[in-house]
């Protein structure tokens, strides 16, 4: 047969076998709480042998477990209504169906990689009698020798009465379609939702914020640098404001301490390296998604993200290793291990915890043992060696502490300052503006992941990522400038944490989204939601923190390079 690997070839000859895959069944409001289709007492069609199906890593991690329906479907061959099996409905089976109908269970199937959804059954108004849909009416659209459209109509409502037999039937109708093969997923997209005016308005709003912040930072830079050039070039023309801000106080006073190593340099370097890697992964995956339409294949987004994460490990090693060397760190092998496994350990730890709950629930989301071993092998045999390469390059190429100012032997005492200039307050306030620039996009991303929308506007996402980075850098530069003006030189952790605090606001927003925008319930879905939202928020925080620190580091280096100190 032509179609040996259904995911790739997708071309058929007349009367060639078409496989109807049964995927999962689960409550409508809990998108992630899914079970195998045949965990409900559905019966299987008579056909037993089919071409082999290959599962990808992304599908295994997402709990996609396709099982053959047993229905005989051939390309362009119509099937009139035909019984394919009988359910012998004893009390236990009836109870299983009643529970599924009460909880609004629906199932998902695939024909030629096109998803189809159907509802298990329905109850009457008083919820006394329950009915099962027994007739699957399939209408398949074809264009040339390719399938471009599939529709399912559920009919044949049968009352669930114990100790009866229920016949399951199906029919297949073929119709010509003008839909191009490349456009066959368009009907699953929702332009009215994603390209709504509020989406455009939020982008415009964020742009205004960017212009304001860039202007503010430029003003600070111009003012400080102009003043320095004026002072040190012995120029007479200085305005009153410049004369007021002399050398008696301010950021120039801490020039001997500003390049002092941060506290806990090993952890700090590992976080910066991991953040740079997350940023590069986000950038590459969004670009690939813009070019490739990754939403058309099951699990392809996750597979791509894992591959790109492994491939970008040298970025982590380079930035983490070079920063640790600059700060005079000696235990570089320990730093490399922590940097390499910081994110994978967090993700795998959360996944294993949720996996135990999934196994307890017998949910299809339970990750198979073989897949866990495969992910561990990627960590040890791909991520770690590449991280080592990056660390060695980083230490040798840019690991020298080439600071523009000499570091004093004795740390300068930090003077008393107003409460709002304390690092803790700056950290809390630092994340508000970056969160403000992305929170509407967060709503769209959450809805595509936790509800039934396919996210496809990756151009918007790229724009929002750029805006987030610019806003984060500008905010941390302003925060750092105020901190240094208060003669507090502890800017490294402050710049990282004030940018990373965006993640705290995102996680708080996820609570609002859960309780007010969804109808999720139950231990499994709740732990899945809050577990993976914590992972997402932490990764976002580490990325923002690294971006904020890198921008601020360049700013600090710039202003102190232009100060000529005796």
C-alpha positions in Angstrom: 0.0 0.0 0.0 1.1 3.6 -0.7 0.2 4.9 2.7 2.5 2.9 5.0 3.4 5.9 7.2 0.1 7.9 7.6 1.9 10.9 9.0 4.0 11.6 6.0 2.7 10.5 2.6 -1.0 11.3 2.8 -1.8 10.2 -0.8 -4.1 7.4 -1.7 -5.1 5.2 -4.6 -8.8 4.2 -5.2 -10.1 1.6 -2.8 -6.9 1.9 -0.6 -7.3 1.2 3.1 -8.1 4.3 5.3 -7.5 4.0 9.0 -9.9 5.4 11.5 -7.8 5.9 14.7 -9.6 6.1 18.1 -7.6 8.5 20.3 -9.0 9.4 23.7 -12.2 10.1 25.7 -12.7 12.4 28.6 -14.7 15.2 30.2 -15.2 18.3 27.9 -14.3 20.8 30.6 -11.0 19.0 31.6 -9.1 19.0 28.3 -6.0 17.3 29.8 -8.0 14.5 31.7 -8.1 12.0 28.9 -8.5 8.2 28.9 -8.1 5.6 26.2 -11.1 5.4 24.0 -11.7 1.7 24.8 -11.5 2.4 28.6 -15.2 3.0 28.1 -17.0 -0.3 27.1 -17.2 0.5 23.4 -16.9 -2.5 21.1 -14.3 -2.8 18.3 -15.0 -3.4 14.6 -14.3 -6.7 12.9 -11.2 -5.7 10.9 -8.0 -6.7 12.7 -5.0 -6.1 10.5 -3.7 -2.6 9.5 -0.5 -0.9 8.5 1.8 -0.1 11.4 1.6 3.3 13.1 4.7 5.1 14.3 4.4 7.2 17.5 6.7 10.3 17.8 8.3 11.5 21.1 6.0 14.5 21.2 2.9 12.3 20.9 4.1 9.9 23.7 4.7 12.9 26.0 1.3 14.3 25.3 -0.6 11.1 25.9 -1.6 10.4 22.3 -2.3 6.7 22.2 -4.0 5.8 18.9 -6.0 2.6 18.8 -7.5 1.0 15.7 -11.3 1.3 15.5 -11.7 -1.9 13.5 -13.9 -0.1 10.9 -13.3 -0.9 7.3 -13.0 2.3 5.2 -11.5 2.4 1.7 -10.7 5.5 -0.4 -13.7 6.7 -2.4 -15.7 3.6 -1.5 -19.1 4.5 0.0 -20.5 2.5 2.9 -24.2 2.5 3.6 -25.3 2.3 7.3 -23.7 -0.9 8.5 -23.5 -2.6 12.0 -19.9 -3.3 13.0 -20.3 -4.7 16.5 -22.7 -5.1 19.5 -22.3 -4.0 23.1 -23.6 -6.5 25.6 -24.8 -4.0 28.2 -24.6 -5.4 31.7 -25.0 -3.2 34.8 -21.3 -2.3 35.1 -21.1 -1.2 31.4 -24.2 0.8 31.8 -22.8 2.5 34.9 -19.6 3.4 33.0 -21.6 5.0 30.2 -23.9 6.8 32.6 -20.9 8.3 34.5 -19.4 9.4 31.1 -22.6 11.1 30.0 -23.1 12.8 33.3 -19.6 14.3 33.1 -20.1 15.4 29.4 -17.5 12.9 28.0 -16.6 13.3 24.4 -14.1 11.4 22.3 -11.5 12.2 19.6 -10.7 10.2 16.5 -8.3 10.7 13.6 -8.6 10.1 9.9 -5.5 10.9 7.9 -4.2 13.1 10.8 -7.5 15.2 10.7 -9.1 15.3 14.2 -12.8 14.5 14.6 -14.8 14.9 17.8 -18.0 13.2 18.9 -20.1 13.2 22.1 -20.6 9.9 23.9 -24.3 10.4 24.7 -26.8 12.7 26.4 -29.3 12.7 29.3 -32.9 13.7 29.2 -34.0 17.0 30.9 -34.6 15.3 34.3 -31.4 13.3 34.1 -33.3 10.1 34.7 -32.8 8.4 31.4 -29.5 8.3 29.5 -29.0 7.8 25.8 -25.9 6.6 23.8 -25.2 7.7 20.3 -24.7 4.5 18.3 -24.4 5.6 14.7 -21.3 7.3 13.4 -22.1 9.1 10.1 -18.8 10.0 8.4 -18.6 12.4 5.5 -15.1 12.6 3.9 -14.0 15.3 1.5 -11.3 14.5 -1.1 -9.4 16.6 -3.6 -7.6 14.4 -6.2 -6.0 11.6 -4.3 -5.8 13.3 -0.9 -8.2 13.7 2.0 -8.9 17.3 2.8 -12.0 17.3 5.1 -13.7 15.0 7.6 -17.1 15.5 9.3 -18.8 13.3 11.9 -22.5 13.3 12.7 -23.7 11.3 15.7 -27.1 9.7 15.3 -29.0 6.7 16.5 -29.9 7.7 20.1 -30.5 4.5 22.1 -31.7 4.4 25.8 -29.3 2.7 28.2 -31.2 -0.3 29.7 -29.2 -3.0 31.6 -29.0 -6.5 30.1 -29.8 -5.4 26.5 -27.7 -5.5 23.3 -26.8 -2.2 21.6 -25.8 -2.4 17.9 -23.1 0.1 16.9 -23.1 1.2 13.2 -21.3 3.5 10.8 -21.6 4.9 7.3 -19.1 6.6 5.0 -19.9 9.1 2.3 -17.3 10.6 0.0 -17.6 14.0 -1.7 -15.4 16.1 -3.9 -14.0 19.2 -2.3 -12.3 22.4 -3.6 -10.3 22.7 -0.4 -6.5 22.6 -1.1 -4.5 20.1 0.8 -2.3 22.8 2.3 -5.5 24.6 3.7 -7.2 21.6 5.1 -6.5 22.7 8.8 -8.0 26.1 8.2 -11.5 25.1 9.4 -10.0 24.2 12.8 -8.6 27.7 13.3 -10.6 30.6 14.8 -9.6 33.9 13.2 -12.5 35.8 14.9 -11.0 34.8 18.3 -7.2 35.3 17.6 -7.4 38.2 15.2 -9.9 40.1 17.3 -9.6 43.9 17.7 -8.5 43.5 21.4 -5.5 41.5 20.1 -4.4 44.4 17.9 -5.2 46.9 20.6 -3.0 45.1 23.1 -0.1 45.1 20.6 -0.5 48.8 20.0 -0.8 49.5 23.7 2.5 47.6 24.3 4.2 49.5 21.5 3.3 52.8 23.2 4.8 51.4 26.5 8.0 50.4 24.6 8.4 53.9 23.0 7.9 55.6 26.4 10.4 53.3 28.2 13.0 53.5 25.4 12.7 57.2 25.6 13.2 57.2 29.3 16.3 55.0 29.2 17.7 57.1 26.4 17.2 60.2 28.4 19.0 58.8 31.4 21.9 57.6 29.3 22.2 60.8 27.3 22.0 62.9 30.5 24.6 60.9 32.5 27.0 60.6 29.6 26.6 64.2 28.4 27.3 65.3 32.0 30.4 63.1 32.2 31.8 64.2 28.9 31.2 67.9 29.9 32.8 67.4 33.3 35.8 65.4 32.2 36.5 67.4 29.1 36.7 70.5 31.3 33.9 72.1 29.4 32.4 75.2 31.0 28.9 75.0 29.6 26.9 73.0 32.2 23.3 73.6 33.1 22.0 74.0 36.7 20.7 70.5 37.0 24.1 69.0 36.0 25.9 71.3 38.5 23.5 70.1 41.3 24.3 66.5 40.6 28.0 66.6 41.4 30.4 63.9 42.3 29.5 64.1 46.1 26.9 61.4 45.8 25.2 59.1 43.3 26.2 56.2 41.1 29.8 57.3 40.6 30.5 56.8 44.3 30.1 53.0 44.0 32.5 52.6 41.0 34.9 50.5 43.1 32.2 48.0 44.1 29.8 47.9 41.2 31.7 45.1 39.5 32.1 43.1 42.7 31.0 39.4 42.2 27.3 38.7 43.0 26.5 36.7 46.1 26.0 33.0 45.3 27.8 33.3 41.9 27.4 29.6 41.0 23.6 29.7 41.2 23.5 33.1 39.6 25.6 32.1 36.6 23.5 28.9 36.2 20.3 30.9 36.1 21.7 33.4 33.6 22.9 30.6 31.3 19.5 28.8 31.5 17.7 32.0 30.8 19.7 32.7 27.7 19.0 29.2 26.5 15.2 29.5 27.1 15.3 32.8 25.2 17.1 31.2 22.2 14.7 28.2 22.3 11.6 30.5 22.4 13.0 32.5 19.4 13.8 29.5 17.2 10.6 27.6 18.0 8.4 30.6 17.2 10.3 31.2 13.9 9.9 27.5 13.0 6.2 27.6 13.9 5.7 30.8 11.7 7.4 29.0 8.8 6.2 25.4 9.2 2.6 25.4 10.6 3.5 23.0 13.4 -0.1 22.8 14.6 -1.0 20.4 11.7 0.8 17.5 13.2 0.2 15.9 16.6 3.0 16.5 19.1 5.2 18.3 16.5 5.4 21.4 18.6 6.7 19.5 21.7 9.1 17.4 19.6 10.5 20.6 18.0 10.9 22.3 21.4 12.8 19.3 22.9 15.1 19.0 19.8 15.8 22.8 19.8 16.4 22.8 23.6 18.9 20.0 23.3 20.6 21.7 20.3 21.0 25.1 22.1 22.7 23.6 25.2 26.0 25.3 24.2 24.3 28.7 24.6 23.6 27.8 28.3 27.2 26.6 28.8 28.7 29.6 27.1 26.9 32.4 29.0 26.8 30.6 32.3 30.4 29.4 32.1 31.8 32.8 31.0 29.9 34.7 33.7 31.0 32.3 36.4 34.7 32.7 35.3 34.4 36.5 35.2 33.1 36.4 38.8 36.2 34.4 39.8 34.3 31.1 40.3 36.5 28.0 40.8 34.0 25.1 40.8 33.2 25.3 37.1 32.3 21.6 36.7 29.6 21.9 39.4 28.3 25.1 37.8 28.1 23.3 34.4 26.1 20.4 35.9 23.7 22.7 37.7 23.3 24.9 34.6 22.7 21.9 32.4 20.1 20.2 34.6 18.3 23.2 36.2 15.5 23.4 33.7 15.3 19.6 32.8 15.2 18.7 36.5 12.4 21.2 37.2 10.3 20.0 34.1 10.9 16.3 34.7 10.2 16.6 38.5 6.8 18.2 37.8 6.1 15.7 35.0 6.9 12.7 37.2 4.7 14.1 40.1 1.8 14.5 37.7 2.6 11.2 36.1 1.9 9.4 39.5 -1.6 11.1 39.6 -2.2 10.1 35.9 -1.2 6.5 36.6 -3.6 6.5 39.6 -6.4 7.8 37.4 -5.4 5.3 34.6 -5.3 8.4 32.3 -3.8 8.4 28.9 -1.6 11.3 30.0 0.6 8.9 31.9 4.0 9.0 30.2 5.3 5.5 29.3 8.5 4.3 31.0 10.3 4.0 27.7 9.6 7.7 26.9 11.0 8.7 30.3 14.2 6.7 29.6 14.5 8.4 26.2 14.2 11.9 27.8 16.8 11.0 30.4 19.1 9.8 27.6 18.7 13.1 25.8 19.7 14.9 29.0 22.8 12.8 29.7 24.1 12.1 26.2 23.1 15.3 24.3 22.4 18.2 26.6 25.4 17.6 29.0 28.1 17.1 26.4 26.9 20.2 24.4 26.8 22.2 27.7 30.4 21.1 28.4 31.5 22.4 25.0 29.7 25.7 25.6 31.2 26.1 29.1 34.8 25.5 27.8 34.3 28.0 25.0 32.7 30.6 27.3 35.5 30.3 29.9 38.3 30.6 27.3 36.8 33.2 25.0 35.1 35.6 27.3 35.8 34.5 30.9 38.4 37.2 31.7 37.2 39.9 34.2 37.8 42.9 31.9 35.8 45.5 34.0 36.2 49.2 33.2 36.7 50.0 36.9 39.0 48.3 39.5 37.2 46.5 42.3 38.0 47.8 45.8 39.5 45.3 48.3 37.1 46.3 51.0 33.3 46.6 50.3 31.9 50.1 50.8 29.1 50.3 53.4 25.7 50.8 51.9 24.1 54.0 53.2 20.5 54.3 54.6 17.9 55.0 51.9 14.2 55.5 51.5 12.0 52.4 51.7 11.0 52.5 48.0 14.7 52.3 47.0 15.2 49.0 48.8 16.1 46.0 46.4 13.0 44.0 47.7 10.6 46.8 46.7 12.3 47.3 43.3 12.0 43.5 42.7 8.3 43.5 43.5 7.6 46.5 41.3 9.9 45.5 38.4 7.6 42.8 37.0 4.4 44.9 36.7 5.2 46.7 33.4 6.6 43.6 31.5 3.5 41.6 32.7 1.2 44.5 31.5 2.8 44.2 28.1 2.0 40.5 27.7 -1.0 39.6 29.8 -3.5 39.8 26.9 -1.3 37.5 24.8 -1.2 35.2 27.9 -5.0 34.9 27.7 -4.8 33.7 24.1 -2.0 31.3 24.9 -3.8 29.9 27.9 -7.0 29.5 25.9 -5.2 27.6 23.2 -3.6 25.2 25.7 -6.3 24.7 28.3 -9.4 25.0 26.0 -10.1 23.9 22.5 -8.4 26.5 20.3 -5.5 25.9 18.0 -2.9 28.7 18.4 -1.6 29.7 15.0 -0.8 33.5 15.2 2.9 33.0 15.9 3.6 36.4 14.2 1.8 38.0 17.2 3.7 35.8 19.6 7.1 36.9 18.0 6.0 40.6 18.3 5.0 40.1 22.0 8.3 38.3 22.7 10.3 41.3 21.2 8.1 43.8 23.2 8.6 41.8 26.4 12.4 41.8 26.0 12.5 45.5 25.3 10.2 46.4 28.2 12.1 44.1 30.5 15.5 45.5 29.6 14.2 49.1 29.9 12.5 48.5 33.3 15.6 46.8 34.8 17.9 49.5 33.5 15.7 52.2 35.2 15.5 50.2 38.4 19.3 49.6 38.4 20.0 53.3 37.7 17.9 54.3 40.8 19.5 51.6 42.9 23.1 52.8 42.0 22.1 56.4 42.6 21.1 55.4 46.1 24.8 54.1 46.3 23.6 50.5 46.5 25.9 48.3 44.3 23.9 45.0 44.7 22.5 45.4 41.2 23.1 41.9 39.8 20.5 39.9 41.7 18.2 43.0 41.8 18.2 43.3 38.0 17.7 39.6 37.6 14.9 39.3 40.2 13.1 42.5 39.2 12.8 41.2 35.7 12.0 37.6 36.9 9.1 38.9 39.1 7.0 39.1 35.9 6.6 35.3 36.4 4.9 35.8 39.8 2.3 38.1 38.2 1.8 35.5 35.4 1.3 32.7 38.0 -1.2 34.9 39.9 -3.0 35.6 36.6 -3.2 31.8 36.1 -5.2 31.5 39.3 -7.7 34.1 38.0 -7.9 32.3 34.7 -8.5 28.9 36.4 -11.3 30.1 38.6 -13.1 32.6 36.3 -12.4 31.5 32.7 -12.5 27.7 32.9 -14.8 25.0 34.3 -12.1 22.6 35.3 -12.5 20.3 38.3 -11.0 17.3 40.0 -7.6 16.5 41.4 -6.0 15.3 38.1 -6.9 18.4 36.1 -6.1 20.8 39.0 -2.6 19.3 39.7 -1.9 19.2 35.9 -2.9 22.8 35.5 -1.1 24.4 38.4 1.9 22.1 38.1 2.6 23.0 34.4 1.6 26.6 35.0 4.4 26.7 37.7 6.9 25.3 35.2 5.8 27.7 32.5 6.0 30.7 34.9 9.4 29.7 36.3 10.9 29.2 32.8 9.4 32.6 31.7 10.8 34.2 34.9 14.3 32.8 34.3 14.2 34.0 30.7 13.1 37.5 31.6 15.6 37.6 34.4 18.5 36.7 32.1 17.4 39.2 29.4 17.0 41.9 32.1 20.4 41.2 33.5 22.2 41.1 30.1 20.7 44.4 29.1 21.5 46.0 32.5 25.0 44.6 32.5 25.7 46.3 29.1 24.2 49.6 30.5 26.3 49.5 33.7 29.5 48.7 31.7 28.6 51.6 29.3 28.1 54.3 32.0 31.2 53.3 34.0 33.4 53.1 30.9 32.6 56.8 30.2 33.5 57.9 33.8 37.2 58.7 34.0 38.1 58.0 37.6 41.4 58.6 39.2 
